[in-house]
Amino acid sequence: MFRWKTILVFIIAVAISGVAANYRFGDSAHAIGMLSVKGGKARHPFMVKSGMDRYYLIMTGVVLPPLKGDVRVALEGEPAMNYAIYNSEPVVDLGIHRRPEFEVDLMTGVQSRDTLALWIEMEPQSYDFLFGDAPETSSFGKSSTLGPNGDQPLSLNFYANDTGAKLLGIPVVYSDLTPAGGSHGAHH
């Protein structure tokens, strides 16, 4: 009898997981990146749906040698967003991976082979078109900028704090507005 209950629970868990794997929340996305002095590399962009009131991005990654120092993190480009970045600390730190310190938008003491896990909470800036007022400020305290190259698509960027060199850029893509439909399986 115990064996049948175990098998039944397993089958139900697989069924729920299978159904849940096919559903994707449009307001959140995950991307994996590798920070490097050569500009870094992302496996795929953040894929979200347009028209949401708030978005949540999760970035995980690793620092490739010989990168060392402080790293500035910024959300740049259009559409303009108010945002906040949080360092994801493990609930139980087993000491397996070293994580740099993080405050506001700066990771300090970054070393090669460090692992990163950041949460980015962002909301579109509202603009009063009737009166032409500037975008409203929010409780996030940070607003995306156009970045060093002027008008550009929205992207989560990492820069060496001492030189300003770009270490990684991960685009934020609106899957419902891209011609290919924008999925992780599509060519990016």
C-alpha positions in Angstrom: 0.0 0.0 0.0 2.8 2.4 0.9 4.5 1.8 -2.5 1.3 2.8 -4.4 1.0 6.0 -2.4 4.6 6.9 -3.2 4.1 6.2 -6.9 0.8 8.2 -7.0 2.5 11.1 -5.3 5.3 11.0 -7.8 3.0 10.9 -10.8 1.0 13.8 -9.4 4.2 15.8 -8.8 5.4 15.1 -12.4 2.1 16.1 -13.8 2.0 19.4 -11.9 5.6 20.1 -12.8 4.9 19.4 -16.5 2.0 21.7 -16.5 3.8 24.4 -14.6 6.9 24.2 -16.9 4.7 25.1 -19.9 3.4 28.3 -18.2 5.6 31.3 -18.0 4.8 34.5 -16.1 5.1 37.4 -18.4 6.3 39.8 -15.8 9.5 37.9 -14.8 12.5 36.6 -16.5 15.9 34.9 -15.8 19.2 35.3 -17.7 22.6 33.8 -17.2 25.7 35.9 -17.9 29.5 35.7 -17.7 31.3 38.9 -16.8 34.6 39.4 -18.6 37.2 42.0 -19.4 36.4 41.2 -23.1 32.8 42.3 -22.8 31.1 39.2 -21.3 28.5 37.0 -22.7 24.8 36.3 -21.9 23.3 33.0 -22.9 20.0 34.7 -23.8 18.3 38.0 -23.1 15.6 38.7 -20.5 12.3 37.8 -22.2 9.2 39.6 -20.8 5.8 40.7 -22.1 5.0 44.3 -22.6 2.3 46.2 -20.8 3.0 45.0 -17.2 2.9 47.3 -14.2 6.0 45.8 -12.7 8.8 43.4 -13.8 11.2 41.1 -12.0 14.4 40.0 -13.5 16.8 37.5 -12.1 20.4 37.5 -13.2 22.8 34.7 -12.3 26.3 34.5 -13.5 30.0 34.0 -12.9 33.0 36.3 -13.1 35.7 35.1 -15.6 39.4 35.5 -15.0 41.3 37.8 -14.8 38.5 40.2 -13.8 39.0 41.8 -10.3 37.8 45.0 -8.7 34.5 46.9 -8.2 31.7 46.5 -10.7 28.9 49.0 -11.3 25.5 47.7 -12.3 23.0 49.8 -14.2 19.7 49.4 -16.1 20.0 51.6 -19.2 18.0 52.3 -22.3 14.4 52.7 -23.4 11.7 52.3 -22.4 12.5 54.3 -19.2 12.2 52.3 -16.0 12.3 53.0 -12.3 14.3 50.1 -10.7 16.0 48.6 -7.7 18.7 45.9 -7.7 19.0 43.5 -4.8 21.8 41.0 -4.1 20.4 37.5 -3.6 22.0 36.0 -0.6 21.6 32.3 0.1 19.3 31.3 3.0 22.0 28.9 4.2 25.5 29.9 3.2 27.5 26.7 2.8 30.6 28.6 1.8 30.9 26.8 -1.5 30.8 29.9 -3.6 32.3 33.4 -2.9 29.9 36.3 -3.4 31.0 39.9 -3.7 29.4 42.6 -1.4 26.7 44.6 -3.1 25.2 48.0 -2.2 22.8 50.1 -4.3 24.5 49.6 -7.7 28.0 48.6 -6.9 29.5 45.2 -6.3 32.8 45.6 -4.3 35.7 43.2 -4.1 34.7 41.2 -7.2 37.2 38.4 -7.9 37.5 35.8 -10.7 35.2 32.9 -10.3 32.8 34.7 -8.0 29.1 33.8 -8.5 26.5 36.4 -8.9 22.7 36.4 -8.2 20.9 39.7 -8.6 17.2 40.5 -8.5 16.0 43.5 -10.5 12.6 45.0 -9.7 11.5 47.5 -12.3 8.4 49.5 -13.3 7.8 51.7 -16.3 8.1 55.4 -15.7 4.8 57.2 -16.0 4.7 60.5 -17.9 2.0 63.1 -17.9 1.4 63.8 -21.6 -1.3 66.3 -20.9 0.9 68.7 -18.9 4.3 67.5 -20.2 5.5 66.8 -16.7 8.7 64.9 -16.1 8.5 61.2 -15.3 7.2 60.5 -11.8 9.7 59.3 -9.3 9.0 56.1 -7.4 10.1 54.4 -4.2 12.8 52.5 -6.1 15.1 55.6 -6.1 16.8 54.8 -9.4 15.7 55.5 -12.9 17.2 54.0 -16.1 19.2 56.3 -18.2 20.1 56.2 -21.9 23.6 55.1 -21.1 26.9 56.2 -22.7 25.7 55.7 -26.3 22.5 57.7 -26.3 19.2 56.1 -27.3 19.4 52.3 -27.0 17.1 49.4 -26.1 16.7 48.5 -22.4 19.6 46.5 -21.0 21.1 45.4 -17.7 24.8 46.5 -17.9 27.9 45.8 -15.9 30.9 48.2 -15.9 34.3 48.1 -14.3 34.1 50.9 -11.8 37.6 52.1 -12.3 37.8 52.2 -16.1 34.1 52.3 -17.1 34.8 49.3 -19.5 31.6 47.3 -20.2 31.9 43.8 -18.7 28.5 42.5 -19.7 25.2 43.7 -21.2 22.0 41.6 -21.1 19.1 43.0 -23.2 15.6 43.1 -22.0 13.4 41.9 -24.9 9.6 42.2 -25.1 8.7 38.8 -26.5 5.3 39.9 -27.7 6.8 42.8 -29.7 9.6 40.9 -31.5 9.0 39.4 -35.0 10.3 36.0 -34.1 8.0 35.8 -31.0 11.1 35.8 -28.8 11.5 32.6 -26.8 14.5 31.0 -25.3 14.6 28.5 -28.2 14.6 31.3 -30.8 17.8 32.7 -32.2 18.9 35.8 -30.4 
